[in-house]
Amino acid sequence: MPETAPRRPTPRPSDALLVEPIDAPTFVEPIDEGVTDALPLTVNDLPAVVPARRKPISLGAVLWLPFAVAIWLIGTVSLIVGLAVLSATPVLQFLSLGYLLECSGRMARTGRFRDGFIGQRRAALIGAVVLGAWLVSLPVRFVASMATSAEIIDPGSGITRGWQAGQVIATVLAALFVVGVVAGGFLVVSLVRGRLVGYAATRDALWDFVVGLRLPYYFWLGLRGFVGGLAWIAGPVTLLAVGRAFPPAGFLGALLLAWVVLYVPFLQARFAAENRFRALFELGAVRQQFKRAPLAFAVSFFFTLLLALPLYLLKIELIPREAAWLETLVFIVFMWPARMLVGWAYMRSVKREAPRHWLWRWVGRLSMVPVVLVYLLFVFLSQYTSWYGIWSLYEQHAFLLPVPFLSM
């Protein structure tokens, strides 16, 4: 029986060719004794790496760009107005604070400023519907005013009954018009997407839209952020208020408030980034984060207090409740970028592992001292200029609710 040649063993994964850096090429080891020579593996033997080609910008994307910018702007304006209205409404104020904290938390997690703008598209849709409903209601309000005037001048007359009937008809027509426009919008969107949706799909889409607003989440986040901020500020502010009758207590309260103000914005940013109530009291962690980004902390701290100072002018006199949203509108415009800057500073500290040089740490600390002293001066004087006097010391809009008066 003839002898068969021994079978060549199958190479294991560990026997695969290894590629070393170009400056130290590795030779292919022979597989069996019959192979005595091997050529070096050079860069020319490596498979060519073809870079991924970027997709060309389509004409549709170019044409859609102005509409996208318009939607973003309308959504931002709608958000500001909506947050102002919520801030002027008791209890719902925590929704606006929760939204601002979430903006700060997202900035702290990602570091991208665009992530600090949340829900622009939904806000644009809501703003368009509200604006359209307001415009449609103008004739209704005109007819209602005429009916009221006719009732005062000649109650029970035929003209009065005619205006009252016209008011009912105008109200029904306006409501049907708004519902029809909204339903037509859903129909157009479904046709653009290539399929006609039915009642169940429309209902589910509307429910998903409402759930996507995350109102319970923002309310709970704002409530906890308010409680944590008040827990830090209440003690020093109380001592500062007692200082009217006992000056040493006021001096101690001012020192404690200056110390607390240095940390509260960043504690709230940490809380919003991690969504943990205990994070509001992790002072040591914030101190370590300051060491890793002292200049970023100092810059965000400066703008946070700087943007809070002009708002004390709106606390001098109380305005009617129906116009309170105009003041809170200014508070939202000023406090929104301040929250985002604090989140940006927090992100800078998270990205770095080692503390910065001691010189930069002391530059950051010393630059924050005059800022906090100027802020304390404004806070101290606010008890003599604000409408509610000494109680205004508790209205720390830079850290609590973005409203001029907590009684709103």
Phi, psi and omega in degrees: 000124184291146179283137178268149180292140179299139180289136179286128181294144178288126182295139177281166177303330181289343180273002182296158181293134178256138180252118178264169174305158186297328183285351178221073184294147180252138179272147178284123179288145181294146180281320178221183185289340181287341180261116184250338182241151176215143180268147178291146178271113183252180182294335180289339180278347182283147177294141181291136178263112181269117180296145180295129181278136178285141179290134179293148180287123183279161178294326179297321179294322179294317180292331182279340185304312178300323179292322178295318178296318179296318178297319180296316180294315179297320178295321179294315178297318179297321178297314181298314179295317179297317178295325177295317178295319178295321181295330179275002181251123179305146180072312179292352178301330181292338175295316180293319177296320178297322178296315180297321177294321179295322175300316178295319180295320178292322175298321180291331181276324187249326183081003179263128183295331180294337178285348176280356176250109189246132170076032182296319183293315178297319179295323178296319179295314179296317179297321179294319179294316180294316179297317178297318178295324179294319178295320179294330182284349181300312176297325179297317180292327176296313179297322179295321178294321178294322178295320178294317179295319179295324178294325179286319184284311185219079182294140177082000181281170179294322178296319179296315179295326177295317178294322178294319176295321177297325177297316180296315181296316180297322180295316180296316180296319179296318179296317178296323179296315180297315179297319179295320179295316180296315178296321177296325176297317176298321180295316180297316179299318180294323178291323178295323179283355173094006178210144182269122183269151179263193183295316183297317180294321177296318178298315180295322179294320178294320178295317178297324178296315181293317179295324180295345176290337176056044182296315177301323180295313180295321180296314181293321178296316179293322179296315179292321177297323177294315181297316179295317178295319179294326179298324178283324190269332189301315182298304178300322180293323178296317177296323178294324178289323178293340182300341176297322180264333183222091187307321179302324178294322178295321178295317178296320178297322179295318178296316180294321179294321177298320179291318182292318183299332180295336188246332188303314180303320183281330172295320178291324176295320177295318178298315181292326181289323184256348179056045176232126181295328180294337180296339178293347184237012179271076185293321181297323180294320179293323178297320177293322179293325176300322181296333182273342178212064186293321182289322177295320176298316182295319180294312180294324178295319180300312182288329178298312180284326178297316180288342179276335186294314181298337183289343177293339177292334179278359180260003184289318183227141180280134179253163179303148184299323182294343177253008184295332182293339177292322177289316180295336175301316178293322180297319179295316181299324182276322187277336180298306178296331178295317178296321180294322179295322178295319176296323176297317179295320178298318179298321179300323180286329181287326182289338182259143180261325184259145176295154177285170180300148184301331180296315180291329177294318180287328174298317178297315180296311184293329179287338180277340183295307180297329179295314182290330178291319177295320178297318178298324178298316178295319180296318180296318181287340182295335179290345178257346183248335183283160185296319183267009173064234187294334179290343179292344178298334180276354182268067181273084186292342178289338184234339183251221182289140179280062181225153178287329183226130179292344180284355181294000000 
